[in-house]
């Protein structure tokens, strides 16, 4: 597998797996009322940091960041959220990666108004932007306008929506049905709950909910293998570990640090436990 493909897998493992939307009943042609979603999982200033590695080699870092202050967009208070993936500087001579994603997320409704993707991997470059008009059910890109289902997500905002949901009551075998918009289409992505495990990473030992996104043919990302995610089994629901199983082995992203959490991580176990 080419090195660029490995980084695409890592980026998609952290964001595409959680892409989703909520479908509300409405009459044809009628804009949905702007919803309210209760959120105790995260807030301003949250910063989650990861290391990315293959076997015993650390190849790069990744981070989810929420700006410390609200952004006013479409006359609404919003979270300004960034996701970044970077190769280590010591490896830039071999293959330089500087990927950036951004979503402008409505604070009250936990849905996106704007999405940006800027990919810089070796000589490969891709930029994508979409204005997500949630009031009128359409996405506007530089390629045209496309129909949206009510409160359709981008590949970053859906991760933050999922964190507001009651995953603690989920059981092994349950399926969460999600969708996201990218380029010119809305893609389906079911996510299976596999159960619970305790995992240990650099940031500590955590009780986790284990989920697996099932990439549908024709969807946004194809990883040539399985993507397994461990989310902290508490109200924060932060991704503790992401493992992408491909032909060459497992590529992992593991939590190394965090700050600005909305509340305590009750899923974190004492060091001597």
C-alpha positions in Angstrom: 0.0 0.0 0.0 1.4 3.5 -0.9 2.3 5.7 2.0 -0.3 8.4 0.9 -3.0 5.8 1.1 -2.0 5.0 4.7 -2.4 8.6 5.7 -5.8 8.8 4.0 -6.9 5.7 6.0 -5.8 7.3 9.2 -7.5 10.6 8.5 -10.7 8.8 7.5 -10.5 6.5 10.5 -10.7 9.5 12.8 -13.5 11.4 11.0 -15.3 9.5 8.3 -16.4 6.8 10.6 -18.6 9.2 12.5 -20.3 11.0 9.7 -24.1 11.2 10.2 -27.4 13.0 10.1 -30.7 13.1 11.9 -33.9 12.6 9.8 -37.0 14.5 11.0 -40.5 14.2 9.5 -41.5 17.2 7.4 -43.7 18.0 4.5 -42.2 18.2 1.0 -40.6 21.5 0.3 -40.9 22.7 3.9 -37.7 23.7 5.7 -37.2 21.9 9.0 -37.3 23.9 12.2 -33.9 24.4 13.6 -33.6 21.7 16.3 -32.0 21.7 19.8 -29.7 18.9 20.9 -28.5 18.6 24.5 -24.8 18.5 24.8 -22.8 17.6 27.9 -19.9 16.0 26.0 -17.7 18.9 25.0 -17.4 22.7 24.9 -15.1 25.6 24.0 -11.4 25.0 24.2 -11.4 21.2 24.0 -8.2 19.8 22.5 -7.6 16.1 21.9 -4.1 15.0 20.8 -3.0 11.7 19.1 0.0 9.9 17.8 -0.2 7.9 14.7 1.9 4.8 14.2 2.4 1.5 12.4 3.7 -1.3 14.5 6.4 0.3 16.7 7.0 3.3 14.4 5.4 6.7 15.2 4.8 8.4 11.9 2.7 11.5 12.7 0.3 13.3 15.0 -3.4 14.3 14.8 -5.6 16.7 16.8 -9.2 17.8 17.3 -9.5 21.4 18.4 -12.5 23.5 19.4 -11.9 27.2 19.4 -12.1 28.9 22.9 -14.8 31.3 21.8 -18.0 31.1 19.7 -18.2 32.0 16.1 -21.2 33.8 14.8 -22.4 32.2 11.5 -25.8 32.6 9.8 -26.8 34.6 12.9 -26.2 31.6 15.1 -23.6 30.8 17.8 -21.3 28.1 16.5 -18.3 26.0 17.5 -15.3 26.5 15.2 -13.8 23.0 15.1 -10.5 22.0 13.4 -9.0 18.5 12.7 -5.4 18.2 11.7 -3.1 15.4 10.6 0.7 16.0 10.3 3.6 13.7 9.6 6.6 14.1 11.9 9.1 16.7 10.7 11.8 14.0 10.8 9.8 12.1 8.2 8.9 15.0 6.0 11.8 14.2 3.6 10.2 10.8 3.0 6.5 11.9 2.8 5.2 15.2 4.1 1.6 15.3 5.3 -0.3 18.5 6.4 -4.1 17.7 6.3 -6.7 20.1 7.7 -10.4 19.9 8.2 -12.8 22.5 9.5 -16.5 22.5 10.5 -18.6 25.4 11.7 -21.0 23.6 14.1 -24.3 25.1 15.4 -24.0 25.1 19.2 -27.8 24.6 19.9 -28.6 22.2 17.1 -25.2 20.3 16.6 -25.4 20.5 12.8 -22.9 22.1 10.4 -23.2 25.3 8.4 -19.8 25.1 6.7 -17.2 22.5 5.9 -13.6 22.7 4.6 -11.0 20.1 3.7 -7.4 20.9 2.7 -5.3 17.8 1.9 -1.5 18.1 1.4 0.2 14.7 1.1 3.5 14.5 -0.7 2.8 16.0 -4.2 -1.0 15.4 -3.8 -3.3 18.3 -3.2 -7.0 18.6 -2.7 -9.3 21.4 -1.5 -13.0 21.2 -0.9 -15.5 23.6 0.6 -19.3 23.4 1.2 -21.8 25.7 2.6 -24.5 23.6 4.2 -27.8 25.6 4.1 -29.8 23.7 6.8 -32.8 26.0 6.5 -33.4 25.3 2.8 -31.9 21.8 2.6 -29.1 22.4 0.1 -25.3 22.2 -0.1 -23.5 24.8 -2.1 -20.0 24.0 -3.4 -17.8 25.4 -6.3 -19.3 22.6 -8.4 -22.9 23.4 -7.9 -25.9 23.0 -5.5 -27.1 19.7 -4.1 -30.0 18.5 -2.1 -29.6 17.7 1.6 -31.6 15.7 4.0 -32.6 17.6 7.3 -29.5 18.4 9.3 -27.1 16.4 7.2 -23.5 16.4 8.5 -20.1 16.7 7.1 -17.4 14.2 8.1 -16.2 16.1 11.1 -19.4 17.5 12.5 -21.0 14.1 12.6 -18.3 12.9 15.1 -19.3 15.7 17.4 -23.0 15.0 17.0 -22.5 11.3 17.8 -20.7 12.3 21.0 -23.9 14.0 22.2 -25.9 10.7 21.9 -26.6 8.1 24.6 -24.1 5.5 23.7 -23.9 4.1 27.2 -27.2 2.4 26.8 -26.1 0.8 23.6 -25.7 -3.0 23.5 -23.5 -5.3 21.5 -24.9 -5.8 18.0 -26.8 -2.5 17.9 -26.4 -0.4 14.7 -26.4 3.3 14.4 -27.4 4.5 10.9 -25.5 7.6 9.8 -25.1 9.8 6.6 -22.8 12.5 5.5 -22.5 14.9 2.5 -19.3 15.1 0.5 -18.6 16.5 -3.0 -22.0 16.0 -4.6 -23.8 13.2 -2.6 -25.1 12.0 0.7 -23.5 8.7 1.8 -24.8 6.1 4.2 -22.5 4.7 6.9 -23.9 2.2 9.5 -21.8 1.9 12.7 -21.9 -1.3 14.7 -21.5 -1.4 18.5 -19.2 -4.4 19.4 -19.3 -4.0 23.1 -16.9 -2.7 25.8 -13.2 -3.1 26.5 -10.5 -1.5 28.6 -7.6 -0.1 26.6 -4.3 1.5 27.7 -2.7 4.3 25.7 -0.2 7.1 26.5 -2.9 9.2 28.0 -3.9 6.5 30.5 -6.2 3.4 30.9 -9.8 3.8 29.9 -13.1 1.9 29.9 -14.3 2.1 26.3 -17.3 1.5 24.0 -16.0 -0.3 20.9 -17.6 0.6 17.6 -17.0 -0.2 13.9 -18.1 1.9 10.9 -19.1 -0.3 7.9 -17.9 1.5 4.8 -20.5 1.1 2.1 -19.5 0.6 -1.6 -19.5 3.9 -3.3 -19.1 5.8 -0.1 -16.6 8.4 0.9 -13.7 6.3 2.1 -12.6 2.7 1.3 -9.8 1.5 3.7 -9.3 -2.1 2.3 -10.0 -3.3 5.8 -11.7 -2.7 9.1 -11.8 0.4 11.2 -12.3 -0.1 15.0 -12.8 2.8 17.4 -12.6 2.9 21.2 -14.7 5.7 22.7 -14.5 6.6 26.4 -17.4 5.0 28.1 -18.7 8.1 29.8 -20.4 11.4 29.0 -17.3 12.8 27.2 -17.2 9.9 24.6 -13.7 11.0 23.3 -12.0 8.6 20.9 -9.2 6.9 22.9 -7.9 4.7 20.1 -8.6 4.1 16.4 -7.2 1.0 14.7 -7.3 0.5 10.9 -6.7 -3.2 10.0 -5.4 -3.5 6.5 -3.3 -6.1 4.5 0.0 -4.8 5.9 -1.2 -4.9 9.5 -2.7 -2.4 11.9 -2.3 1.4 11.8 -3.2 3.0 15.1 -4.1 6.5 16.4 -3.8 6.7 20.2 -4.7 9.4 22.6 -1.7 11.1 24.0 -3.2 14.1 25.8 -6.2 16.3 26.3 -7.2 19.6 27.8 -10.3 21.8 28.1 -12.7 19.0 28.7 -16.3 19.9 29.6 -16.2 17.6 32.6 -14.3 14.7 34.2 -13.4 11.5 32.3 -15.0 9.0 34.6 -14.0 6.2 32.2 -10.3 6.8 33.0 -9.0 4.3 35.5 -6.4 4.9 38.2 -2.8 4.2 37.1 -2.5 1.3 39.5 -5.9 -0.3 38.6 
